[in-house]
């Protein structure tokens, strides 16, 4: 389904999901609701089966990145070497936990957002917000994909 041309149904579903994520993230007063929307847009580009299969791995990676970013950002001042050490440590944790590149990719992205974007709040607060934003995005995309499925492509 990922290689199919964009249909009006897909555009409609994606628009509704993106708007819902934005509104929910705003309703719970998250400071960066666009992360929920970006996550929804990413998840909506896959079929339901593919979305279910990879979404839990997105969340696991996000949790790991939030934990490492929150911890490192709380105890060390921002800097390129601290960030590099945190990415290395995250990668080694993924290796030890036998996570694959999906978890590592999302852990790294989350870690980068927490550590590299200037913030007003403590690193742990930013990490918690990032996890909640991603969770909202994934949950809304999966719910909408399940409740409003696209017809399966015909096989020829």
QUIZIHU-V51064 format. One record per run of one state. SS is the DSSP state (2 for helix, 1 for strand, 0 for the rest). FROM is the first residue (numbers start at 0). TO is the last residue. If there is no record, write none. Layout:
SS:FROM:TO  SS:FROM:TO
This chain:
0:0:6  2:7:26  0:27:32  2:33:42  0:43:46  2:47:74  0:75:78  2:79:95  0:96:99  2:100:115  0:116:121  2:122:146  0:147:155
